[in-house]
Amino acid sequence: MQVQDRAVAAAAPKSVLKGLPTRHPSRFSEANSLDFSTWVSENFYKIVTFCLLIATAAALFFLYNSGDAAALRSIQNNQSQSLQSVHFPQVNLNSVSRITDKTSPYSNFRSESWIVVSVSGPPSDSLRSLVRIKGWQVLAIGNSKTPADWSLKGAIFLSLEQQANLGFRVMKYLPYDSFIRKSIGYLFAIQHGAKKIFDADDRGEVIGGDLGKHFDVELVGEGARQDVILQYSHEDPNRTVVNPYIHFGQRSVWPRGLPLENVGEIGHEEYYTEVFGGKQFIQQGISNGLPDVDSVFYFTRKSGLEAFDIRFDDHAPKVALPQGMMVPLNSFNTMYHSSAFWGLMLPVSVSSMASDVLRGYWAQRLLWEIGGNVVVYPPTVHRYDRIEAYPFSEEKDLHVSVGRLTKFLVSWRSSKQGLFEKILELSYDMAKEGFWMEKDVMFTAAWLQDLLAVGYQQPRLMSLEIDRPRASIGHGDRKEFVPRKLPSVHLGVEEAGTVNYEIGNLIRWRKYFGNVVLIMFCRGPVERTALEWRLLYGRIFKTVIILAEQKNAELAVEEGHLDQLYKILPTIFNRYTGAEGFLLLQDDTILNYWNLLQADKSKLWITNKVSKSWTTVSTNGNSEWFLKQAKLVQKVVGTMPVHFQVSFKEAVKNDHHSLTICSSEVFYIPRHFVADFSDLVSLVGDLEIHHKVAIPMFFMSMDSTHNFDSVFSKMVYKRKPPPSINSTFYSPQAPAVHPWNIASEQEFIKLIRVMAEGDPLLMELV
C-alpha cells in the first residue's frame, strides 16, 4: 500500500472503516450509503489476509499461483483480458522534432540531479527536508487538488497550467487529480539536464539528509563505488519474484506488489552470488517507519490505532536481482540513472495504487535488454504512518495480475532491433494480455516520442543472459549472508526472534482451487456486483470470468446468453490450457468454497442428485417446447461417437418420451473432460438446444452418472426464494445455496455477513 497522493476512483459514498480513526477525505465519506467496491476493498481484504496471516506455520504457497492465479479482479485473473482488439500505434521514432522549454520561468535552468515529487496539499515537513539536500533540485508536480498558491523556497513547482504549456504529447493521457502526472516532471527534468532522478513523495525524509550516503549516485568516474554487490542466486529458473524485506530483517512484512502467493516464502536465502557494480540503473530503497506495504498488510497487521514504525537492518548489504528475477518497485523511494529514464513511465489505465508497481515490473524486464539490473538498498528514507485507510479497490490491478505478469514478462521475447521498439512492443503485448489497456499503448508511444523530443538518447541493446544456458554455481561462488530477525509488532504480538507465520484456511482453499477457473454468469446488474464477485471468489480461484447478457468492457464482463451459454465455454477453455478444471456458477447460487475440499477434481460435478435442480419430464402431454427439445437431443445423440451414445443411453434407459432438465446453476468440468465437452458442443452446431437441456445431455454422455462426484448433493436448493432471504435460509455447512439473488451493494453486504459463518474472519466487516 503506497501512501502518496493517489487518485481516487469515483467519488461514490463509502463505508466507515472499522478501527481507523482518520479517513482520507477524497476516499471516504459518510457511512450511510456504501460504495461496495471500496467497502469490500477496505474490509474484505482485511479478512482475506487475516485468513492469510493467522494460523499454521509454513506451508507457504499463497494466493494465486502467480502467473495463473487469482486474488481479486484475478483477482489474479485474466479478468483484465482485453475484450477489444488492441491496435499497434504507427509512429516514426526516427523523425521526432525537438521540444524546448520556452514557457516556464526555468527555461535556462540545468541540473544533473533531480528529486521529483507529486504534491496535492501544502508543503510538508518532509518536503522541506528534501529541499535542503545539497546538490539536488526538487521538482514538485501539481494536480487538480494542489492549492493554487503552492510555493516552497528552493523547489520548482509546475502547476497544471504550466504543465500544459510544455507541449508534451503525454499530456492528453494524464488524469488531472493523480500523482501519475509525475510523468510530466520526469520529462521536464530530462529536458533540463537530468542524469539522475530520485523518484520520491512528500512524506518521506531521507535518513541523514544525504542521498549519496545510501544510493550509488555515481556509477562511473571518481565518485563511483567500484564494489562487488551481493546478488540473489539464479539457480531456480522458476523463481520469478522475491521479497527483499526478508533480506533486510523483516520476514513477516511484504512490499506492495508482491504476488500474494509469495507472502508465505519467508525463509532466508541458502546462499547468494555476486555481481560487479556499475549497471544498477534502477536502485530501490527500503523505507523505515511505514514501508511500502499493501492494504492487505496494512488492514490486517495493524495493532489498534498505533502507527506503524517498522525498522529494517541498515547494516544489511545491498542486494542485486539477476536477470529472470524481479522485485516490486515503487515511485517514492527509487533512484533512476539516465540509462533507465525510459522506465519512469507511469501507466494511466490501471488504478493509481498499481501504476508504479506495474511500471516497475515492466521496466525490469526491459532493463535486461540493455544489461542493467535492479539493486535494493538498506533503509534510505523514513516515512511516517498517518494512520489513514487506503482502499483495497485502488490495488485491484495488483492482486488481479502481478503473479501472472511476472511469469509473462520472464518468458517474453522480442526480435526488435532497438530498445524503444521493444518497449512499444512490450506495452502492446501487455495490453493484449490484459495487464493494462490500449490507452497505455498509445501513452507509451507518446512517452517515447517525448523522450526523444527532450533530447534523450536510447541505450544500446545487449544480449540477454537468461537465453543462455545458466552457469553452474560453484561452491566458491556461493556467498553466505544470514539476515537478522528484527522485532516488529503485528497483530499486537511482538515478534522477537522467531517469526510466527500466520497463514490459515485461505491457503488450503487456494491450494485446492488455485488452478481452477471460475466462470460466472450474472443476471443481476453487473455494474453493481461484478467487482464484488471477483473480490469474493477471485482470491480462491485461478481467475474469475464474468459473463452477462450485455458486454461491459470497462468491467471486463463478456457477453454470453444463458439459453445458449454452453456454446461459448470451449472458447474460454482454450484460453486456459493449463487450468486444472472449470467451475461454472450462476449469480443466484452462492458457493461455500470451504465445503468443497473433499470433492474429487478429476470427476464431473453437477446437481444430478438435487431433485429440484435435475429433473426428468415426460414429453407426452407437455408443452411443444419440451417435445421439440427432446427431438433435438435425439438428433444430436444419433450423431455422437459410440462411447458418448453408450453412456447417454445407459443413463436415460432408452426412454424416448422423456427429457432431462438441469437448471445448471453450478457444475464443474475437469481438464480431461474439456475435449469431450468441446466435441459435444460442436455436434450441437446451430441447433437451438437450450442450456438447461444441453448440459445434462453432455454430462450423461461424457461419463456415467455413477462416476459423478456427489459434492453438490447436500446443497440448499429451493425453486423459488423464500419471502425473506435471511440467515435462517443460509447454511454454512452446505456446499452451495440456491437461490440467493444479489442486485445491490447492500445485498452483497448481507451475503458477506452470513458467509462469515463459514469463514469467521469475515466478521471483521460487521
Long-range contacts (C-beta under 8 A, 24 or more apart in sequence): 1-256, 1-292, 1-293, 1-294, 1-295, 1-296, 1-297, 1-298, 1-353, 1-390, 1-395, 2-256, 2-292, 2-330, 2-331, 2-332, 2-353, 2-356, 3-201, 3-203, 3-290, 3-383, 3-385, 3-386, 3-388, 3-390, 4-118, 4-179, 4-201, 4-202, 4-203, 4-331, 4-332, 5-118, 5-119, 5-120, 5-121, 5-143, 5-145, 5-178, 5-179, 5-201, 5-202, 6-178, 6-179, 6-352, 6-353, 6-390, 6-394, 7-175, 7-177, 7-178, 7-179, 7-180, 7-352, 8-177, 8-352, 8-394, 9-37, 9-38, 9-351, 9-393, 9-394, 10-35, 12-38, 14-38, 14-39, 14-42, 14-391, 15-39, 15-42, 15-43, 17-42, 17-43, 17-299, 17-389, 18-43, 18-764, 18-765, 19-302, 19-304, 19-305, 20-305, 20-387, 20-388, 20-389, 21-305, 21-387, 22-386, 22-387, 22-388, 22-389, 23-388, 23-389, 24-388, 24-389, 24-390, 26-145, 27-389, 27-390, 27-391, 27-394, 28-389, 34-745, 34-746, 34-749, 35-745, 36-528, 36-531, 36-532, 36-745, 36-748, 36-749, 37-393, 37-531, 37-532, 37-535, 38-391, 38-392, 38-393, 39-745, 39-749, 39-765, 40-392, 40-393, 40-531, 40-532, 40-535, 40-536, 40-748, 40-752, 41-295, 41-391, 41-392, 41-393, 41-394, 41-395, 41-396, 41-535, 42-295, 42-299, 42-389, 42-391, 42-392, 42-393, 43-299, 43-764, 43-765, 44-392, 44-535, 44-536, 44-752, 44-762, 44-765, 45-72, 45-295, 45-296, 45-299, 45-300, 45-392, 45-399, 45-535, 45-539, 46-296, 46-299, 46-300, 46-392, 46-764, 46-765, 47-300, 47-759, 47-761, 47-762, 47-764, 47-765, 48-296, 48-300, 48-506, 48-539, 49-260, 49-296, 49-297, 49-299, 49-300, 49-301, 49-506, 50-300, 50-761, 50-764, 51-504, 51-505, 51-506, 51-759, 51-761, 52-260, 52-263, 52-296, 52-300, 52-502, 52-503, 52-504, 52-506, 52-507, 53-252, 53-300, 53-301, 53-490, 53-491, 53-501, 53-502, 53-503, 53-504, 54-491, 54-502, 54-503, 54-504, 54-761, 55-502, 55-503, 55-504, 55-505, 56-501, 56-502, 56-503, 56-504, 56-507, 57-500, 57-501, 57-503, 58-264, 58-266, 58-501, 59-264, 59-503, 59-507, 59-511, 60-263, 60-264, 60-265, 60-266, 60-501, 60-503, 60-507, 61-261, 61-264, 61-507, 61-510, 61-511, 62-259, 62-260, 62-261, 62-262, 62-263, 62-264, 62-503, 62-506, 62-507, 62-510, 63-259, 63-260, 63-261, 63-263, 63-399, 63-403, 63-506, 63-510, 63-514, 63-539, 64-259, 64-260, 64-261, 64-399, 64-403, 64-404, 64-510, 64-514, 64-539, 64-542, 65-261, 65-403, 65-514, 65-515, 65-542, 66-240, 66-241, 66-259, 66-261, 66-262, 66-402, 66-403, 66-404, 66-406, 66-407, 67-240, 67-403, 67-404, 67-405, 67-406, 67-407, 67-408, 68-403, 68-404, 68-407, 68-514, 68-515, 68-542, 68-543, 68-576, 68-578, 68-579, 69-259, 69-261, 69-403, 69-404, 69-510, 69-514, 69-515, 69-542, 69-543, 70-400, 70-510, 70-514, 70-538, 70-539, 70-540, 70-541, 70-542, 70-543, 70-544, 71-259, 71-260, 71-261, 71-399, 71-400, 71-403, 71-538, 71-539, 72-392, 72-396, 72-399, 72-400, 72-534, 72-535, 72-538, 72-539, 73-396, 73-397, 73-399, 73-400, 73-531, 73-534, 73-535, 73-538, 73-556, 74-400, 74-401, 74-404, 74-534, 74-538, 74-542, 74-543, 74-544, 75-396, 75-399, 75-400, 75-534, 75-535, 75-537, 75-538, 75-539, 75-543, 75-544, 76-399, 76-400, 76-401, 76-403, 76-404, 76-538, 76-542, 76-543, 77-400, 77-401, 77-404, 77-534, 77-538, 77-541, 77-542, 77-543, 77-544, 77-545, 78-401, 78-404, 78-433, 78-434, 78-543, 78-545, 78-575, 78-576, 79-400, 79-434, 79-534, 79-538, 79-543, 79-544, 79-545, 79-546, 79-556, 80-397, 80-400, 80-401, 80-434, 80-435, 80-436, 80-437, 80-556, 81-433, 81-434, 81-556, 81-575, 82-431, 82-432, 82-433, 82-434, 82-437, 82-438, 83-551, 83-553, 83-556, 83-558, 84-438, 84-553, 86-428, 86-431, 86-432, 86-438, 86-441, 87-438, 87-441, 88-424, 88-428, 88-441, 89-424, 89-428, 89-441, 89-442, 89-444, 89-445, 91-424, 91-445, 91-448, 91-449, 93-418, 93-420, 93-421, 93-448, 93-449, 93-452, 96-449, 96-452, 96-453, 97-453, 98-453, 98-454, 98-455, 99-166, 99-167, 99-168, 99-191, 99-450, 99-453, 99-454, 100-191, 101-166, 101-188, 101-191, 101-192, 103-162, 103-165, 103-166, 104-158, 104-162, 104-165, 104-166, 104-188, 106-156, 106-192, 109-137, 109-156, 109-192, 110-192, 110-193, 111-136, 111-137, 111-189, 111-192, 111-193, 111-194, 112-193, 112-194, 112-195, 112-196, 113-137, 113-194, 113-195, 113-196, 113-198, 113-217, 114-138, 114-139, 114-189, 114-192, 114-194, 114-196, 114-197, 114-198, 115-139, 115-197, 115-198, 115-200, 116-141, 116-182, 116-185, 116-186, 116-189, 116-197, 116-198, 116-199, 116-200, 117-141, 117-182, 117-185, 117-200, 117-201, 117-202, 118-143, 118-178, 118-179, 118-181, 118-182, 118-185, 118-201, 118-202, 119-143, 119-146, 119-150, 119-157, 119-202, 120-145, 120-146, 120-179, 121-145, 121-146, 121-147, 122-147, 122-150, 123-150, 123-151, 123-152, 123-155, 123-202, 124-202, 124-203, 125-205, 126-202, 126-203, 126-204, 126-205, 126-383, 126-384, 127-152, 127-155, 127-202, 128-152, 129-205, 129-206, 129-209, 130-200, 130-202, 130-205, 130-206, 131-155, 132-209, 133-206, 133-209, 133-210, 133-211, 134-210, 135-212, 136-198, 136-211, 137-189, 139-185, 139-188, 139-189, 140-202, 141-179, 141-181, 141-182, 141-184, 141-185, 142-181, 143-176, 143-177, 143-178, 143-179, 143-181, 144-176, 144-177, 145-177, 158-184, 158-185, 158-188, 168-446, 168-450, 168-453, 169-446, 169-447, 169-449, 169-450, 169-453, 170-443, 170-446, 170-447, 170-450, 172-446, 173-348, 173-439, 173-442, 173-443, 173-446, 174-348, 175-348, 178-352, 179-331, 179-352, 180-346, 180-347, 180-348, 180-352, 180-355, 182-331, 182-346, 183-344, 183-345, 183-346, 183-447, 186-341, 186-344, 186-345, 187-450, 187-451, 187-454, 190-341, 190-451, 190-454, 190-455, 190-456, 191-454, 191-455, 194-338, 194-341, 195-337, 195-338, 196-335, 196-336, 196-337, 196-338, 197-335, 197-336, 197-341, 197-344, 198-334, 198-335, 198-336, 199-330, 199-331, 199-332, 199-333, 199-334, 199-335, 199-336, 199-344, 200-332, 200-333, 200-381, 201-331, 201-332, 201-333, 201-383, 203-332, 203-383, 203-384, 203-386, 204-287, 204-332, 204-333, 204-381, 204-382, 204-383, 205-381, 205-382, 205-383, 206-380, 206-381, 207-288, 207-314, 207-379, 207-380, 207-381, 207-382, 211-335, 211-380, 214-285, 214-377, 214-378, 214-379, 214-380, 215-283, 215-285, 215-335, 215-377, 215-380, 216-277, 216-280, 216-283, 216-335, 216-375, 217-335, 219-277, 219-278, 219-279, 219-280, 219-281, 219-337, 220-278, 224-277, 224-278, 225-277, 226-277, 226-278, 227-277, 228-274, 228-275, 228-276, 228-277, 229-274, 229-275, 229-276, 229-277, 229-280, 229-317, 229-318, 229-319, 229-320, 229-375, 230-272, 230-273, 230-274, 230-317, 230-318, 230-319, 230-320, 230-479, 230-481, 231-272, 231-273, 231-274, 231-275, 231-319, 231-320, 231-321, 231-322, 232-269, 232-272, 232-273, 232-319, 232-320, 232-321, 232-322, 232-325, 233-269, 233-270, 233-271, 233-272, 233-273, 233-322, 233-473, 233-478, 234-273, 234-322, 234-323, 234-324, 234-325, 234-470, 234-473, 235-470, 235-473, 237-324, 237-470, 239-325, 240-324, 240-325, 240-326, 240-406, 240-407, 240-409, 240-410, 241-325, 241-326, 241-327, 241-328, 241-402, 241-406, 242-321, 242-325, 242-326, 242-327, 244-284, 244-286, 244-319, 244-327, 244-376, 245-286, 245-291, 245-312, 246-483, 247-316, 247-319, 247-376, 247-481, 247-483, 248-286, 248-312, 248-313, 248-316, 248-376, 248-378, 248-379, 248-483, 249-312, 249-313, 249-316, 249-483, 249-484, 249-485, 249-486, 250-291, 250-310, 250-312, 250-486, 250-488, 251-483, 251-485, 251-499, 251-501, 252-301, 252-488, 252-490, 252-495, 252-499, 252-500, 252-501, 253-291, 253-293, 253-297, 253-301, 253-310, 253-488, 253-490, 254-293, 254-294, 254-297, 255-291, 255-292, 255-293, 255-294, 255-327, 255-328, 255-330, 256-292, 256-293, 256-294, 256-328, 256-330, 256-353, 256-357, 256-395, 256-398, 257-294, 257-328, 257-329, 257-330, 257-354, 257-357, 257-360, 257-361, 257-398, 257-402, 258-294, 258-328, 258-402, 259-402, 259-403, 259-406, 260-296, 260-399, 260-403, 260-539, 261-403, 261-510, 261-514, 262-403, 263-503, 264-501, 264-503, 264-507, 266-499, 266-501, 268-482, 268-483, 269-481, 271-473, 271-478, 271-479, 271-480, 272-319, 272-478, 272-479, 272-480, 272-481, 273-322, 273-473, 273-477, 273-478, 273-479, 274-477, 274-479, 275-320, 275-322, 275-373, 277-375, 279-371, 279-372, 279-373, 280-320, 280-337, 280-372, 280-373, 280-374, 280-375, 281-336, 281-337, 281-339, 281-340, 281-367, 281-370, 281-372, 281-373, 282-329, 282-334, 282-335, 282-336, 282-337, 282-340, 282-343, 282-363, 282-364, 282-367, 282-372, 282-373, 282-374, 282-375, 283-334, 283-335, 283-336, 283-337, 283-374, 283-375, 283-376, 283-377, 284-327, 284-329, 284-330, 284-333, 284-334, 284-374, 284-375, 284-376, 284-377, 285-333, 285-334, 285-335, 285-376, 285-377, 285-379, 285-380, 285-381, 286-312, 286-333, 286-376, 286-377, 286-378, 286-379, 286-380, 287-332, 287-333, 287-379, 287-380, 287-381, 287-382, 287-383, 288-312, 288-379, 288-381, 288-382, 288-383, 289-382, 289-383, 289-384, 289-385, 290-383, 290-384, 290-385, 291-383, 292-328, 292-330, 292-332, 292-333, 294-395, 294-398, 294-399, 295-353, 295-390, 295-391, 295-392, 295-394, 295-395, 296-392, 296-399, 298-389, 298-390, 299-389, 299-392, 300-491, 301-490, 301-491, 303-489, 303-490, 303-491, 303-492, 304-492, 305-387, 306-489, 307-384, 307-385, 307-386, 307-387, 308-385, 309-385, 310-488, 311-379, 311-486, 311-488, 312-378, 312-379, 312-486, 313-378, 313-483, 313-484, 313-486, 314-378, 314-379, 315-378, 316-378, 316-481, 316-483, 316-484, 317-378, 317-481, 318-375, 318-376, 318-377, 318-378, 319-375, 319-376, 320-373, 320-374, 320-375, 320-376, 321-364, 321-373, 321-374, 321-375, 321-376, 322-373, 322-465, 323-368, 323-373, 323-464, 323-465, 323-466, 324-410, 324-466, 326-361, 326-364, 326-365, 326-374, 326-406, 326-409, 326-410, 327-360, 327-364, 327-374, 327-376, 328-357, 328-360, 328-361, 329-356, 329-357, 329-359, 329-360, 329-361, 329-363, 329-364, 329-374, 330-356, 330-357, 330-360, 331-355, 331-356, 331-359, 332-381, 332-383, 333-380, 333-381, 333-383, 338-456, 339-370, 339-372, 339-459, 340-367, 340-372, 341-451, 341-456, 342-366, 342-419, 342-420, 342-423, 342-447, 342-448, 342-451, 342-456, 342-458, 343-367, 345-443, 345-444, 345-447, 347-436, 347-440, 347-443, 348-439, 348-440, 348-443, 349-436, 349-437, 349-438, 349-439, 349-440, 349-443, 350-397, 350-436, 350-437, 350-440, 351-393, 351-394, 351-395, 351-396, 351-397, 351-398, 352-394, 353-390, 353-394, 353-395, 353-398, 354-394, 354-395, 354-396, 354-397, 354-398, 357-398, 357-402, 358-397, 358-398, 358-402, 358-405, 358-435, 358-436, 361-402, 361-405, 361-406, 361-409, 362-409, 362-426, 362-427, 362-430, 364-409, 365-409, 365-410, 365-412, 365-426, 366-419, 366-422, 366-423, 366-426, 368-464, 368-465, 368-466, 369-414, 369-419, 369-422, 369-461, 369-462, 369-464, 370-419, 370-459, 370-460, 370-461, 370-462, 371-462, 392-535, 393-531, 396-531, 396-534, 396-535, 397-436, 399-538, 399-539, 400-534, 400-538, 401-434, 401-435, 405-430, 405-435, 408-433, 408-435, 410-466, 413-467, 417-461, 418-458, 418-461, 419-458, 419-459, 419-460, 419-461, 420-448, 420-451, 420-452, 420-458, 422-461, 423-448, 424-448, 434-556, 505-594, 505-759, 506-539, 506-540, 508-597, 509-540, 509-593, 509-594, 509-597, 510-539, 510-540, 512-596, 512-597, 512-601, 513-540, 513-541, 513-542, 513-583, 513-593, 513-596, 514-540, 514-541, 514-542, 515-542, 515-578, 515-579, 515-580, 515-581, 516-541, 516-542, 516-579, 516-580, 516-581, 516-582, 516-583, 516-601, 516-668, 517-541, 517-542, 517-543, 517-544, 517-545, 517-572, 517-576, 517-579, 517-581, 517-582, 517-583, 518-542, 518-543, 518-544, 518-545, 518-582, 518-583, 518-585, 519-545, 519-547, 519-569, 519-572, 519-582, 519-583, 519-584, 519-585, 520-544, 520-545, 520-546, 520-547, 520-584, 520-585, 520-586, 520-587, 521-546, 521-547, 521-548, 521-560, 521-562, 521-565, 521-584, 521-585, 521-586, 521-587, 522-546, 522-547, 522-548, 522-557, 522-587, 523-548, 523-549, 523-562, 523-586, 523-587, 523-588, 524-587, 524-741, 524-742, 524-743, 525-743, 525-744, 526-550, 526-552, 526-555, 526-557, 527-552, 527-555, 528-743, 528-744, 528-745, 529-587, 529-742, 529-743, 529-744, 529-745, 529-748, 530-555, 530-556, 530-557, 531-555, 532-742, 532-745, 532-748, 533-587, 536-752, 537-585, 537-591, 537-593, 540-593, 541-583, 542-576, 542-579, 542-580, 543-576, 545-572, 562-586, 562-691, 563-690, 563-691, 564-688, 564-690, 564-691, 565-691, 566-681, 566-684, 566-691, 566-694, 566-695, 566-698, 567-681, 567-684, 569-677, 569-681, 570-674, 570-677, 570-678, 570-681, 573-674, 573-677, 573-678, 579-671, 580-670, 580-671, 581-668, 581-669, 581-670, 581-671, 582-668, 582-669, 582-674, 583-666, 583-667, 583-668, 584-664, 584-666, 584-667, 584-668, 584-669, 585-665, 585-666, 586-664, 586-665, 586-666, 587-741, 587-742, 588-665, 588-738, 588-739, 588-740, 588-741, 589-665, 589-666, 589-736, 589-737, 589-738, 589-739, 589-740, 590-730, 590-736, 590-737, 590-738, 590-740, 590-751, 590-755, 591-666, 591-735, 591-736, 592-732, 592-734, 592-735, 592-736, 592-737, 592-755, 592-758, 594-732, 594-758, 594-759, 595-732, 595-733, 595-734, 595-735, 595-758, 596-711, 596-735, 598-711, 599-668, 599-709, 599-711, 600-709, 601-668, 601-670, 602-670, 602-672, 603-670, 603-703, 603-707, 603-708, 603-709, 604-667, 604-668, 604-669, 604-670, 604-673, 604-699, 604-702, 604-703, 604-707, 604-708, 604-709, 605-666, 605-667, 605-668, 605-708, 605-709, 605-711, 605-712, 606-662, 606-664, 606-666, 606-667, 606-668, 606-695, 606-696, 606-699, 606-708, 606-712, 607-662, 607-663, 607-665, 607-666, 607-667, 607-712, 607-713, 607-715, 607-717, 608-662, 608-696, 608-699, 608-705, 608-708, 609-710, 609-712, 609-713, 610-712, 610-713, 610-715, 610-717, 612-717, 612-718, 612-719, 613-662, 613-663, 613-665, 613-717, 613-738, 614-660, 614-661, 614-662, 614-663, 614-696, 615-660, 615-661, 615-662, 616-658, 616-659, 616-660, 616-661, 617-658, 617-659, 617-661, 618-657, 618-658, 618-659, 619-657, 619-658, 619-659, 620-657, 626-659, 629-659, 629-689, 629-690, 629-693, 630-656, 630-657, 630-658, 630-659, 632-687, 632-688, 632-689, 632-693, 633-659, 633-689, 633-693, 633-697, 635-687, 636-680, 636-683, 636-684, 636-687, 636-689, 636-697, 637-697, 637-701, 639-683, 640-680, 640-683, 640-701, 641-679, 644-676, 644-680, 644-701, 644-702, 645-701, 647-700, 647-701, 647-702, 647-703, 647-704, 648-697, 648-700, 648-701, 650-704, 651-700, 651-704, 651-705, 652-700, 659-693, 660-693, 660-696, 660-697, 660-700, 661-692, 661-693, 661-696, 662-692, 662-695, 662-696, 662-699, 663-692, 664-691, 664-692, 664-695, 664-696, 665-736, 665-738, 666-712, 666-715, 666-736, 666-738, 667-695, 667-699, 668-709, 673-702, 673-703, 676-701, 676-702, 677-702, 711-735, 712-736, 725-750, 727-753, 727-754, 727-757, 730-754, 730-755, 730-757, 732-757, 732-758, 733-758
